[in-house]
Amino acid sequence: MTDKLDDLEIELLLEALYQRFHYDFRNYAKASIKRRLKQLQERLGYRTYTAMLEGLLHDPAVSPQIINHLTVQVSEMFRDPSYFRALRERVVPHLRTYPSLKVWVAGCSHGEEFYSLAILFREEGLEQRTLFYATDINANALEAAATGVYNLDRIRGFTENHQQSGGRSSLSDYYTAAYGKASFDRTLRDRVVFADHSLVTDAVFGEMHLISCRNVLIYFDNTLQDRTLKLFSDSLIRKGFLGLGAKESLRFSSQAASFQEFVPEEKIYQKLDA
């Protein structure tokens, strides 16, 4: 009975988030949402989700905390280095054939994946012909991404990943370190647009050659996954590329027939001609 009551309270809380603040988590995977809300409930000291709902509606300080907690994902630069090596060795040769490129990093969080791709494209000589779009629904995450500043204690891991991804230079060439922070070269941001975009409610906004959206779909239910993958399919040029996370797949989606597996082991797909 308690679980059913919790589910009802969570359903009302998510509906209120959508109706009042236009953030739509209603079709996120229920187990993931419930786990995150439970963590937040304990941190904020609410006895029930209904009490949290009251805070959401009547205390202006509560809504940003809930939205941030539900949207911020943990990432790192060159996460899963073999994915970036596959982009470098298998996808980049195809991208070289285009005079100009558009790359979409969907669900960019604090920008780690964008900076990884910007560095990779610079090393491969594609940066100056590429326009990047880095999008997220979390305004605080986008603001952090636009600064390009990370704690220095994370850099060792970033550096190891970069080397394993086939990096052609030292990661230290791209940042300066001071006061416990690493600030990435602002020129890496010369060709990026950071923008608020919801995979749940927003539409196509350009024709992309590469979309990288990793470890986002795992938080969606099947209906929302299909909606998002249709959005990606509609956003890609013919023979454009889509990169997903290690635990994500097109195999059982309604969009499976629109793509072919390009580097199956790294979940990189290519859109079919028609």
C-alpha positions in Angstrom: 0.0 0.0 0.0 2.8 2.4 0.9 4.5 1.8 -2.5 1.2 2.5 -4.4 0.7 5.7 -2.3 4.3 6.8 -3.0 3.7 6.2 -6.8 0.6 8.3 -6.7 2.3 11.1 -4.8 5.2 11.0 -7.3 2.8 11.1 -10.2 1.2 14.3 -8.8 4.6 15.8 -8.1 5.8 15.2 -11.7 2.5 16.6 -13.1 3.0 19.7 -11.0 6.6 20.1 -12.3 5.2 20.0 -15.8 2.2 22.2 -15.4 3.9 24.8 -13.3 7.5 24.8 -14.5 7.3 23.1 -17.9 9.8 20.4 -17.1 8.4 17.1 -18.2 9.7 14.0 -16.3 6.4 12.1 -16.6 7.8 9.5 -19.0 11.2 9.1 -17.4 12.0 5.5 -16.2 10.0 5.2 -13.0 12.7 3.3 -11.0 15.3 6.0 -11.8 12.9 8.9 -10.9 11.8 7.2 -7.7 15.4 6.6 -6.6 16.4 10.2 -7.2 13.3 11.7 -5.5 13.9 9.5 -2.5 17.5 10.8 -2.2 16.2 14.4 -2.5 13.3 13.8 0.0 15.8 12.6 2.6 18.2 15.5 1.9 15.6 18.1 2.1 13.9 16.6 5.2 10.4 16.0 3.7 8.4 13.3 5.4 6.4 12.5 2.2 6.4 13.4 -1.5 3.2 15.3 -0.8 5.1 17.6 1.5 7.7 18.0 -1.2 4.9 18.9 -3.6 3.7 21.6 -1.3 7.2 22.9 -1.1 7.5 22.9 -4.8 4.4 24.9 -5.3 4.8 27.4 -2.4 8.6 27.7 -1.8 10.6 29.3 -4.6 13.8 27.8 -3.3 12.6 24.2 -3.8 11.9 24.0 -7.5 15.5 24.6 -8.6 16.7 21.9 -6.2 14.3 19.4 -7.6 15.0 20.2 -11.2 18.8 20.1 -10.7 18.6 16.8 -8.9 16.5 15.2 -11.6 18.5 16.5 -14.6 22.2 16.6 -13.7 24.0 13.5 -14.9 27.5 12.4 -13.9 30.0 12.4 -16.8 33.7 12.8 -17.6 35.8 13.8 -20.5 36.4 11.1 -23.1 34.2 8.8 -21.0 34.4 5.3 -22.5 37.6 6.0 -24.5 36.9 3.3 -27.0 33.8 5.2 -28.1 35.9 8.3 -29.0 38.6 6.1 -30.6 35.9 4.6 -32.8 34.7 8.1 -33.7 38.2 9.2 -34.5 39.1 6.1 -36.6 35.8 5.1 -38.2 33.5 8.1 -38.3 35.9 11.0 -38.8 37.0 9.7 -42.3 33.4 10.0 -43.5 33.0 13.5 -41.9 36.1 14.7 -43.7 34.1 14.4 -47.0 31.8 17.3 -46.0 32.7 20.9 -46.5 30.9 21.9 -43.3 29.6 20.0 -40.3 27.0 20.2 -37.6 27.4 18.2 -34.4 24.8 17.9 -31.7 25.7 16.9 -28.1 22.3 16.2 -26.6 22.1 16.2 -22.8 25.5 17.9 -22.5 25.3 18.3 -18.7 28.4 20.2 -17.5 30.0 20.0 -21.0 32.5 17.1 -20.6 31.4 15.4 -23.8 31.3 18.6 -25.8 34.9 19.5 -24.8 35.9 15.9 -25.6 34.5 16.3 -29.1 35.8 19.8 -29.6 39.4 18.6 -28.8 39.0 15.5 -31.0 37.8 17.6 -33.9 40.7 20.0 -33.4 43.2 17.2 -33.4 41.6 15.8 -36.6 41.6 19.1 -38.4 37.8 19.4 -38.5 37.1 22.1 -35.9 37.1 25.1 -38.2 34.4 23.5 -40.5 32.2 22.4 -37.6 29.4 24.1 -35.7 28.6 22.4 -32.4 25.3 22.5 -30.5 25.4 21.5 -26.9 22.0 21.2 -25.3 20.4 20.4 -22.0 17.3 21.2 -20.0 19.3 22.2 -16.9 20.1 25.9 -16.9 22.8 25.6 -14.2 24.5 22.7 -16.1 24.6 24.8 -19.3 26.1 27.7 -17.4 28.8 25.5 -16.0 29.4 24.0 -19.4 29.9 27.4 -20.9 32.7 28.2 -18.4 34.7 25.1 -19.1 36.1 24.9 -15.6 36.5 21.6 -13.7 38.1 20.6 -10.4 41.7 19.8 -10.9 41.4 16.4 -9.2 39.3 15.2 -12.1 42.0 16.0 -14.7 44.1 12.9 -14.2 41.1 10.7 -15.2 40.3 13.0 -18.1 43.9 12.7 -19.3 44.0 8.9 -19.1 40.8 8.7 -21.1 42.1 11.2 -23.7 45.3 9.1 -24.2 43.3 5.9 -24.5 41.0 7.5 -27.1 43.9 8.0 -29.4 44.6 11.6 -28.5 47.2 13.2 -30.8 48.5 15.7 -28.2 48.6 16.2 -24.4 45.3 17.2 -22.7 47.4 19.8 -20.8 47.7 21.7 -24.1 44.0 22.6 -23.8 43.7 23.9 -20.2 45.4 26.1 -17.6 45.5 25.1 -14.0 45.2 27.4 -11.0 43.7 27.4 -7.5 42.6 23.8 -7.7 40.7 24.3 -11.0 41.4 23.5 -14.6 40.1 26.1 -17.1 39.8 24.8 -20.7 40.9 27.0 -23.5 38.1 29.5 -24.4 38.9 29.0 -28.1 37.3 25.5 -27.8 34.0 27.4 -27.3 34.4 29.6 -30.4 32.2 27.3 -32.5 29.6 26.0 -30.0 26.1 27.1 -29.2 24.9 26.2 -25.7 21.2 26.0 -25.7 18.2 24.9 -23.6 16.5 22.0 -25.5 14.2 19.3 -24.1 14.3 15.9 -25.8 10.8 15.4 -24.3 9.0 18.4 -25.7 11.1 20.3 -28.2 11.4 19.7 -32.0 14.1 19.4 -34.6 16.3 22.5 -35.0 18.8 21.6 -37.7 20.3 19.0 -40.0 23.1 17.2 -38.1 26.0 15.1 -39.4 26.7 13.6 -35.9 24.5 13.4 -32.8 26.1 12.1 -29.6 23.6 11.4 -26.8 25.0 9.0 -24.3 23.6 7.7 -21.1 20.4 9.8 -21.4 18.0 7.3 -22.9 18.5 5.0 -20.0 16.5 7.4 -17.9 13.5 7.4 -20.3 10.7 4.8 -20.6 10.1 3.1 -23.9 7.6 5.7 -25.2 10.0 8.6 -24.5 12.9 6.6 -26.0 11.0 6.2 -29.2 10.1 9.8 -29.3 13.7 10.9 -28.8 15.1 8.5 -31.4 12.5 9.7 -33.9 13.7 13.3 -33.1 17.3 12.2 -33.8 16.4 10.4 -37.0 14.6 13.5 -38.2 17.6 15.7 -37.2 20.2 13.7 -39.1 21.2 14.1 -42.7 21.2 10.9 -44.8 24.1 8.8 -43.7 24.6 10.9 -40.6 25.8 9.2 -37.4 24.2 8.7 -34.0 26.2 7.7 -30.9 24.5 6.2 -27.9 25.6 5.0 -24.4 27.0 1.6 -23.7 23.7 0.4 -22.2 21.5 1.9 -24.8 20.4 0.5 -28.2 18.1 1.0 -31.2 17.4 -2.7 -31.5 13.9 -2.8 -30.1 12.9 0.8 -30.9 10.5 2.0 -33.6 13.4 3.7 -35.3 15.5 0.5 -35.7 14.7 0.3 -39.4 16.0 3.8 -40.0 19.6 3.0 -39.0 22.3 0.5 -39.6 24.8 -0.5 -37.0 28.1 1.2 -37.9 30.3 0.3 -35.0 28.0 -2.1 -33.0 30.3 -2.6 -30.1 30.4 1.2 -29.4 26.7 1.8 -30.2 27.4 4.0 -33.2 24.7 3.9 -35.9 24.4 5.4 -39.3 21.2 6.7 -40.7 20.0 4.9 -43.9 19.4 6.6 -47.2 15.6 6.3 -47.0 
